[in-house]
Amino acid sequence: MFWNLSSSLAPISRFLRTLAFRLTAGYALAGLSLVFLATASLYVVLRTELEKSTDLFLADKLHVLRTMLRERPNDRDALREEIELESAARRYEQFYIRLLDERDTPLLTTPGMSEQLELPQFVSQIQSRPEHAIPMMGKHGQAFRVTSASAPVGLSTSQIYTIQIAIDVSQQEELLARFRRWFWAILLAAFAILPLIGYRTARQGIRPVEEMATTARHISSTNLRERILSEGYPFELASLADTFNRMLDGLEESFERISRFSADIAHDLRTPVNNIRGEAEVALARARTIDEYRDVLGSCLEEAVRLSDLIGDLLFLARAESPLTHLRREPVNVSELLRGVHEYYEASAADAGIALTTSVTGEPVMAELDRTLVQRAVSNLVSNAVAHTPPGGSVVLGTNTEAATIRIEVADTGVGIPPQALPRVFDRFFRVDSSRSQASGGTGLGLAIVQSIMLLHGGNVEIASELGLGTRVTLRMPAIAAR
């Protein structure tokens, strides 16, 4: 029994936690609050205005009677008309007046006043708050507002009469009662209609979110071509859909790059391993001389070194992309660093018939850098320049400062790079001339390593090249590390 109850309540519990329910509840509560506040405010304003109108009428009557008693105290006919006859001419909101002398003896009284009001109660209530209009119930349940005031007779203040006035406000109370009935009817209608409107609005509002979720469920590592059609969406959700689509574009590009990267790694690792295996199998096929075994071992060692360098480059790139990688910055004289690279490659450049020169100013160019990494980046550029420059060409290293930026250039007069290949030269394992790179032992990771080193230093790398004229690579990085 308990299990069945829990199973039946589970869908309700899930619905109560949905965004549609929360939005519906928010819309409904906001709408009900607005309707309640509006109608309640109108009721309060209506009641206040009705009471104000009645009080002004009572005040006006008091003023008229006081004026008559002060200016025409002997005009009994005028007083009798004002007190006894005028109320009888009114069909609604009838009023009753008593005029008492100094000994509280009634002088004039509106006919029927004693039948409508409990006079002792009337007197006791108005004595507690003279000159103020207060509510009172009549003998037959009618609502009255009553007040009293003293009035001097004649121009002297020796004789003072008392004026007592009561006005029937039953019509006003009936009007307020009808308003209250309409008030509750409107609230009940709003309570029934607003949740439906809120739910429809919420469903319409979260429809794009559900479509995004449906699209996201269809996405996998093998299906990254799904996109969200954001036409007709609200601005905020359209922006979210565009961001989601851009993220999918980036993921698709990254997956394709990873696929190519994995294939390139497999190919570049397989080549030296196959070479080692093939040479070992050939060497073991029959007996060899010591010199032949030495040649095989030397060839295997070359392939092993090539394989070790490739693995080392891949590990460096993996560490460079880690957010936990830290640079060992130190003050470095960039001019001396370039001279050191020049000395290292001077002999191999001379053997290849290439003029390697360094163009630096006499003043030291100082920067806070990771000496080892920057030296590796410049060495990769010089090595590439020497490898792709024919005999008789030249390679020039240079450095200068631009504001707070260090600029390092490596320019050669080599074969150059085709324009269609320039956007991809920093991709891993990309080779402009695949056959030549394989023959020279290149892995296609040199420029990718250079770019990673520059990004670690907060800089960038630029390349410009023309076929047959040469290539210029420029490194830019801050001279002082951000604190």
Buried (B, 14 or more C-beta within 10 A) or exposed (E): EEEEEEEEEEEEEEEEEEEBBEBBBEBBEEBBEEBBEEBEEEBEEBBEEBBEEBBEBBBEBBEEBBEBBBEEBEEEEEBBEBBBEBBEEEEEBBBBBBBBEEEEEBBBBBEEBBEBBBBEBBBEBBEEEEEEBEEBEBEEEBBBBBBBBBBBBEEEEEEEBBBBBBBBBBEBBEBBEEBEEEBEEBBEEBEEEBBEBBBEBBEEBBEBBEBBEEBEEEBEEEEBEBBBEBEEBEEEBBEBBEEBBEEBEEEBEEEEEEEBBEEBBEEBBEBBEEBBEEBBEEBEEEEBEEEEEEBBBEBBEBBBEBBEBBEEBBEBBEEBEEEEEEBEBEEBBBBEBBBBBBEBBBEBBEEBEBBBEBEBEEEEBBBBBBBEBBBBBBBBBBBBBBBBBEEEBBBBBBBBBEEEEBBBBBBBBBBBBEEEBBEEBBBBBBBBBEEEBBEEBBBBBBBBBBBBBBBBBEBEBEBEBEEEEBBBBBBBBBBEBEE
